Amino acid sequence: NFGNSLATYLLRILLILLWTLLFIIPGIIKGLAYSQAMFILADEPEIGPMDALKKSEAMMNGNKTKLFLLGLIFALLSVACVFTLGIGFLFLLPVMQITLAKFYDEVKMNYTGEDRMNEIEQIGVGE
C-alpha cells in the first residue's frame, strides 16, 4: 500500500500548498480538513488518494476547531518539552500519536453513526 500512501501524501501536500498560496488561513483550514486521510487509508486500503482526501474533508466537517485546539495544546506542551532539554519529547510524541489516533476513531464514529456499544463489544469489556 506504499504507492497509494505516497500518492495521497504528495497530493495532500500539493493541495495544502495551493490553498496556502491563496492565503494562510485557507491553507490551515484545508490542512485540518485533510488531516485524517492517512488514517482513512489505513482503514480502507482499497480507496484512492483523492477519495481519501474527500472523505477526510467530509469527516472533519464540524471537527476542525477541536483538532486545531488539540494542536495548540500539543504546541504548548512541546515548548515545555524544550525546557527539559528534549527529554520530554520521549513521552510527548507517543501521547500525541495515540491522541490523534483516538481523535480519528471519535470522528469516524460520529461520521459513520456507530455507537459506543459496538466499540465496547469489539474490545471485549464487560464480558
C-alpha positions in Angstrom: 0.0 0.0 0.0 3.1 2.2 -0.1 2.3 3.7 -3.6 -1.2 4.7 -2.6 0.0 6.2 0.7 2.8 8.1 -1.0 0.4 9.5 -3.7 -2.1 10.6 -1.0 0.7 12.3 1.0 2.1 14.1 -2.0 -1.4 15.2 -3.2 -2.3 16.4 0.3 0.9 18.5 0.5 0.3 19.9 -3.0 -3.4 20.9 -2.2 -2.4 22.4 1.1 0.4 24.4 -0.6 -2.0 25.7 -3.3 -4.6 26.7 -0.7 -1.8 28.4 1.3 -0.8 30.4 -1.8 -4.3 31.8 -1.8 -3.8 33.0 1.8 -2.5 31.5 5.1 -5.9 30.8 6.8 -7.4 28.7 3.9 -4.2 26.6 3.9 -4.6 25.9 7.7 -8.2 25.1 7.3 -7.5 22.6 4.4 -4.6 21.1 6.3 -7.0 20.4 9.2 -9.6 19.1 6.7 -7.2 16.7 5.1 -5.6 15.5 8.3 -7.4 12.2 8.6 -6.5 10.9 5.1 -3.7 8.6 6.2 -5.9 7.1 8.9 -8.6 6.5 6.3 -6.1 4.8 4.0 -5.0 2.5 6.9 -8.7 1.5 7.5 -9.6 1.2 3.8 -6.5 0.4 1.7 -8.6 0.0 -1.5 -9.6 3.6 -1.5 -7.8 6.0 -3.9 -5.8 9.1 -2.8 -8.4 11.7 -3.9 -11.2 9.7 -2.4 -9.3 9.5 0.9 -8.9 13.3 0.9 -12.5 13.9 0.1 -13.7 11.5 2.8 -11.3 13.2 5.3 -12.7 16.6 4.4 -16.3 15.3 4.9 -15.4 13.6 8.2 -13.8 16.8 9.5 -16.9 19.0 9.0 -17.5 20.4 12.4 -14.4 18.9 14.0 -11.7 21.2 12.7 -11.8 23.5 15.7 -11.4 20.6 18.0 -8.3 19.4 16.1 -6.9 23.0 16.0 -7.3 23.4 19.8 -5.7 19.9 20.3 -2.8 21.1 18.1 -2.4 24.3 20.2 -2.2 22.2 23.4 0.4 20.0 21.9 2.4 23.1 20.7 2.4 24.4 24.3 3.5 21.0 25.7 6.2 21.0 23.0 7.5 24.3 24.3 7.5 22.8 27.8 9.5 19.8 26.5 12.2 22.2 25.2 12.8 23.2 28.8 13.6 19.6 29.7 16.4 19.6 27.1 14.2 17.4 24.8 13.7 14.5 27.2 10.0 15.4 27.5 9.6 14.6 23.8 10.2 10.9 24.6 6.9 11.0 26.4 5.0 13.6 24.4 5.4 12.2 20.9 3.8 8.8 21.7 1.0 10.6 23.6 0.4 12.8 20.6 0.2 9.9 18.2 -2.2 8.0 20.4 -4.4 11.0 21.0 -4.6 11.8 17.2 -5.5 8.1 16.5 -8.2 8.2 19.2 -9.4 11.5 17.7 -9.8 9.8 14.4 -11.7 7.0 16.0 -14.1 9.5 17.6 -14.5 11.5 14.3 -15.1 8.2 12.4 -17.6 7.0 14.9 -19.6 10.3 14.6 -19.3 10.3 10.8 -20.5 6.7 10.3 -23.1 6.8 13.1 -21.6 3.9 15.0 -22.4 3.8 18.7 -20.2 3.3 21.7 -21.5 -0.2 22.4 -20.1 -1.5 19.1 -16.7 -0.4 20.2 -17.1 -1.9 23.6 -18.1 -5.2 22.1 -15.1 -5.3 19.9 -12.7 -4.7 22.8 -14.5 -7.3 24.9 -15.1 -5.1 28.0 -18.0 -6.1 30.2 -17.9 -9.8 29.5 
